[in-house]
Amino acid sequence: MSRMHSGGKGSSGSSKPSVSDAPAWSDTDKKDVEELIVSLAGEGHSTAMIGTILRDQHAVPDARLVTGERISQTLSRNGIMNKYPEDMMNLMRKALNLIDHLSGNSKDLHNRRQLELCESKIRRLARYYRDTGRLDKDWVYKQDQLRLMVE
């Protein structure tokens, strides 16, 4: 959902090369990688952080090539699911930080606008996740209950 609230014409940057199997130099044992994913999730790491740790410390450049599924799919198959999707939780944390900032700096109009944009992204993601079944059909974003959802 990048560039939603800006004048940019799209997201630029490099893309990953199109490959179908893990490199020969990497750790390609599916069972070991899955155990690492589950143990790192048990330590409280997010899926993005798990991927970074696998890449940097365990020589697994792409867990999806080794296991055949995304890290979040591996976690859900093993019964480790968060109540809210990771990208939505990150946006809710950002909104909570903006709310805390605005409580002490009420005239900060720039960040008031950023809060509106962040909440707009949360509502749009919530609509997507309700349609795909990741959230309850009656889930609604409420700013006064945000602290309870994040903590």
SULVENWO-V335380 format. One record per residue. RES is the residue in one small letter. PHI is phi in degrees with one decimal (999 if undefined). BURIAL is I if it has 24 or more other ideal C-beta (glycine too) atoms within 12 Angstrom, else O. Layout:
# SULVENWO-V335380
res=(RES,RES)
phi=(PHI,PHI)
burial=(BURIAL,BURIAL)
This chain:
# SULVENWO-V335380
res=(m,s,r,m,h,s,g,g,k,g,s,s,g,s,s,k,p,s,v,s,d,a,p,a,w,s,d,t,d,k,k,d,v,e,e,l,i,v,s,l,a,g,e,g,h,s,t,a,m,i,g,t,i,l,r,d,q,h,a,v,p,d,a,r,l,v,t,g,e,r,i,s,q,t,l,s,r,n,g,i,m,n,k,y,p,e,d,m,m,n,l,m,r,k,a,l,n,l,i,d,h,l,s,g,n,s,k,d,l,h,n,r,r,q,l,e,l,c,e,s,k,i,r,r,l,a,r,y,y,r,d,t,g,r,l,d,k,d,w,v,y,k,q,d,q,l,r,l,m,v,e)
phi=(999,-71.5,61.6,-71.0,-115.3,-143.9,-87.2,-67.7,-96.8,151.7,-99.1,-106.1,135.6,-81.2,-120.6,-69.8,-64.5,-83.2,-131.3,-112.2,-131.9,-67.2,-63.4,-67.4,-79.7,-89.7,-75.9,-111.9,-81.1,-59.7,-64.3,-64.6,-65.9,-64.6,-64.5,-62.2,-60.9,-65.6,-68.5,-68.2,-67.9,-65.1,-79.5,99.1,-82.3,-77.1,-65.0,-65.5,-69.1,-61.2,-61.8,-66.9,-65.2,-60.8,-68.4,-81.5,-108.0,-123.7,56.2,-116.5,-67.3,-148.9,-64.6,-66.4,-70.2,-80.5,-89.3,85.1,-151.2,-70.3,-61.2,-64.7,-69.0,-63.1,-67.0,-67.1,-66.3,-91.0,81.9,-109.6,-127.4,-84.5,-67.6,-119.4,-61.4,-63.0,-66.8,-70.3,-64.7,-64.0,-66.0,-68.2,-64.3,-63.4,-62.8,-64.5,-63.5,-66.4,-64.3,-62.8,-64.2,-71.7,-67.3,-98.3,-129.6,-69.4,-95.8,-80.0,-70.1,-60.4,-75.3,-65.3,-66.4,-62.8,-64.2,-60.8,-67.3,-64.5,-66.3,-63.7,-64.5,-63.2,-64.3,-67.4,-63.9,-62.0,-61.8,-63.3,-71.3,-67.3,-67.5,-88.6,92.5,-78.8,-121.4,-61.9,-64.4,-101.7,-71.7,-134.7,-74.8,-130.6,-64.7,-73.9,-102.4,-63.2,-61.5,-69.7,-71.5,-78.0,-93.2)
burial=(O,O,O,O,O,O,O,O,O,O,O,O,O,O,O,O,O,O,O,O,O,I,O,O,O,O,I,O,O,O,O,O,I,I,O,I,I,I,O,I,I,O,O,O,I,I,I,O,O,I,I,O,I,I,I,O,O,I,O,I,I,I,I,I,I,I,I,O,O,O,I,I,O,I,I,O,O,O,O,I,O,I,O,I,I,I,I,I,I,I,I,I,O,I,I,I,O,I,I,O,O,O,O,O,O,O,O,O,O,O,O,O,O,O,I,O,O,I,I,O,I,I,I,O,I,I,O,O,I,O,O,O,O,I,I,O,O,O,I,O,I,O,O,O,O,I,O,O,I,I,O)
